[in-house]
């Protein structure tokens, strides 16, 4: 832990350009709120003190901030607006006598990584500057404050777009709004800030100017890539940032031995874990805390949320949430695994099958067109096509237990609560309403009765009646010919 480092995260803004009921900093990005990415970076720097300044939707933002970094200091910005006031209040929350460096981060700049900031801090400390400004060179700097340098290339001042001359507007280096300060110098100059300006705010950029006027050393340090300091102000920028971050995540997994066939259509959250020699096919989304083991093949057109996929398993055209898929198991296509599904090793959940809160044992299969809810199925059992586990009586859910080496016929209904013993067979179309002992055949289908001539009598003149009459005539002719022979 760096005892001489404090980090202030500015998280008080309203974010009106998002046009959203959700606070800007809480919009999801790669599985986490925007502000959580900034806090993850802050945590990686090992600062002794981290302070977040909140105001808009205070309780919602504070809750997410504290969840992302337990133990963080949360400070409420008062009625005085401006980044300078936010930093002033955050500084007051630090321990008395703190005289290290203060790094100021914006809560809406999620791609700025710890290595870049560590290098920035190292240069700030190495040059004994009282303030350092992180900058970037943009092809189109319109709207940003420009970094003006002196004849020797050193930092001179920051000029805002509205105040810049034509020559200054032509400068491509912009102020990224990320700063490092010596705590003492920052504390002294914050006391000199006023709200005597058009917006009636305390501007943090004014501290830079005050330090320069006092003769303090100030530096501007450009980042290697301008997207590192790109902020998010609207949903268009959110989607651009999401695409950039996802490309970084995908490339990282590729370099770690994961085959990703189509990076453009593959989306992976930051907390997902993938072993080497996994294959991810096009149109796949891996979300939340999903974990995928070596040799698995996932996709195409698959979404996994907080799932575990075992070694060598195959999951295709599937939507699954909070489910466990065992080693060598097969899922899909067109399967829907709801929370609580556990599929054992070498098991199968097949085409148009929905499962929920069910454990399906090793080698057991639910191959086609079935619903399995609130059930336990033993090992090496097979559930026939079109089977329904009727788990709801209109008031409560009930459980079904199916033993091992069971074979159920097609189009069966299992009305919970029931237990089907080991080795049981059930006949096609059976509705099982009571327990079935081991080794039994369950059957409740009534004997079939055929009423001959019914169609011709009750549906005369229809195509069906005409076809039946033609078949009768053909059958009669065949009988005569057979008798003649």
C-alpha positions, 0 to 999 in steps of 0.5 A, spaced: 500 500 500 502 506 498 501 510 504 503 517 500 497 516 495 490 518 496 485 518 490 479 522 489 474 519 484 469 525 482 462 521 482 457 527 483 455 529 476 448 528 474 449 526 467 443 529 463 446 527 456 444 520 458 437 522 458 436 516 463 433 514 469 439 510 471 445 515 474 450 515 468 455 512 472 451 506 474 450 504 466 453 497 465 459 496 461 462 489 460 458 487 466 460 492 471 457 499 472 462 505 469 464 507 476 466 500 478 471 500 472 474 507 475 474 504 482 478 497 480 483 501 477 484 505 483 484 499 487 490 496 483 494 503 484 494 501 492 492 508 495 492 508 502 486 512 501 480 512 496 475 518 496 468 518 492 464 524 492 457 523 490 451 527 489 446 526 484 442 520 486 446 519 492 444 513 495 444 509 489 451 511 487 454 510 494 451 503 494 454 501 488 461 505 490 461 501 496 460 495 493 465 496 488 470 498 493 468 496 501 471 501 505 472 507 501 470 514 504 464 517 501 463 524 501 457 528 499 458 534 495 454 540 498 450 546 494 456 549 492 457 546 485 464 545 481 469 540 481 474 544 485 469 544 491 468 536 490 476 536 491 476 541 497 471 536 500 474 530 499 481 533 501 477 535 508 475 527 509 483 525 508 487 524 515 489 530 518 496 531 516 496 527 510 502 530 505 502 525 500 500 526 492 493 526 491 490 523 484 484 526 481 480 521 477 473 522 473 468 517 475 466 517 467 473 515 464 473 507 465 478 505 460 484 509 463 488 503 466 493 502 472 499 502 468 498 508 465 496 512 471 502 509 475 507 512 469 503 518 470 504 518 478 512 516 477 513 522 472 509 527 477 513 524 483 520 524 479 520 531 477 517 534 484 511 537 480 506 540 485 501 539 479 501 534 473 495 534 468 494 528 464 493 530 457 491 527 450 492 529 443 486 528 439 484 529 431 478 533 433 479 537 440 473 541 439 470 542 446 476 540 450 480 545 454 487 546 450 494 545 453 498 551 451 506 549 452 511 555 452 517 555 447 521 550 450 515 545 450 513 546 457 506 546 460 504 554 460 496 554 461 490 551 460 485 555 456 478 553 455 475 552 448 470 558 449 476 563 451 481 560 446 484 564 440 484 561 433 491 559 434 489 556 441 483 552 438 488 549 433 492 546 438 490 538 438 493 537 445 487 537 450 486 537 458 483 530 460 481 532 466 485 527 470 490 531 475 496 529 480 497 534 486 502 535 492 497 535 498 499 541 501 499 545 495 492 543 493 490 544 500 493 551 499 490 553 493 483 550 494 482 555 499 483 561 494 478 558 489 471 562 488 465 562 484 466 568 481 465 566 474 459 565 469 457 558 471 458 560 479 462 554 480 469 552 483 473 550 478 479 545 479 482 547 473 483 554 476 488 551 481 492 549 476 492 557 474 493 559 481 499 554 482 503 557 475 502 564 478 505 562 484 511 559 481 510 552 482 512 547 477 506 544 473 507 538 468 502 536 462 503 528 461 500 526 454 497 519 454 499 514 449 492 513 446 487 518 446 481 513 447 484 511 454 481 518 457 475 518 453 469 520 458 462 517 457 457 523 457 451 520 452 449 513 450 453 513 443 459 514 447 457 508 452 457 504 446 463 506 443 467 505 449 463 498 450 466 496 443 473 498 445 473 495 452 470 489 449 475 488 443 481 489 449 478 483 453 477 479 447 484 480 444 486 478 451 483 472 451 486 470 444 493 471 447 491 467 452 490 461 448 482 462 447 480 461 440 475 466 438 472 465 431 469 472 430 471 477 435 466 482 432 460 478 434 463 476 441 462 479 447 465 478 454 464 481 461 470 483 465 469 478 470 469 472 465 474 466 466 476 462 460 481 456 460 486 455 454 484 451 448 476 453 449 473 455 442 468 461 442 463 461 436 460 467 433 454 471 436 456 469 443 455 473 449 459 471 456 456 475 462 457 476 469 462 471 473 461 465 467 467 460 467 469 456 461 474 450 462 479 447 457 476 444 451 469 447 451 466 449 445 461 455 446 456 458 441 454 460 436 448 464 438 449 463 445 448 467 451 451 464 458 450 469 464 454 466 471 454 459 468 460 454 469 462 450 463 466 443 464 472 441 460 470 438 453 463 440 454 459 443 448 454 449 448 450 451 442 444 456 440 443 456 448 440 461 453 443 459 460 443 463 467 446 461 473 447 454 471 452 448 471 454 444 465 458 438 466 465 435 463 463 433 456 456 435 456 452 437 450 447 443 450 443 445 445 441 447 440 435 452 442 435 450 449 433 454 455 437 453 462 434 457 467 437 458 474 439 452 478 440 447 472 445 442 474 447 438 468 452 432 470 458 430 466 456 427 459 449 429 460 445 432 454 440 437 454 437 438 447 433 441 442 427 446 445 428 443 452 427 448 458 430 446 465 429 450 471 432 448 478 433 441 476 439 436 477 440 432 471 445 426 473 451 424 469 450 421 462 442 422 463 439 426 457 433 430 456 434 430 448 427 434 445 422 438 446 421 438 454 420 442 460 424 439 466 423 444 473 424 442 480 427 435 479 432 431 480 434 426 475 439 420 477 445 417 472 444 414 465 436 416 465 433 418 458 427 423 458 423 421 452 421 427 447 415 432 449 416 430 456 413 435 461 415 435 469 408 439 472 411 442 478 406 447 480 399 446 483 397 453 482 399 455 489 406 451 490 412 448 487 413 441 488 419 436 486 420 430 482 425 425 483 427 420 477 432 415 479 438 412 475 437 408 468 430 410 467 427 410 460 421 414 460 416 414 453 415 420 449 409 425 451 409 423 458 407 428 464 410 427 471 405 430 476 409 432 482 410 431 487 412 424 485 418 419 485 420 414 480 425 409 482 431 406 479 430 402 472 423 404 471 420 405 464 414 409 462 409 408 456 408 413 451 403 418 453 403 416 460 401 421 466 404 419 472 401 421 478 403 417 483 410 414 485 413 408 481 417 403 484 424 400 481 423 396 475 416 397 474 413 399 467 408 405 468 402 405 463 395 409 464 393 409 457 386 407 455 385 401 450 385 404 443 378 404 440 377 405 432 370 407 430 370 405 422 366 409 417 366 415 422 368 420 417 364 418 411 358 418 416 359 425 420 363 429 415 360 427 408 363 431 402 369 433 405 376 431 402 377 427 408 371 423 407 373 422 399 380 420 401 377 415 405 372 412 400 377 412 395 381 408 400 376 403 401 374 402 394 382 401 393 382 396 399 376 392 396 379 391 389 385 389 392 381 384 396 377 381 390 384 381 386 387 377 391 381 372 392 381 371 384 388 369 385 
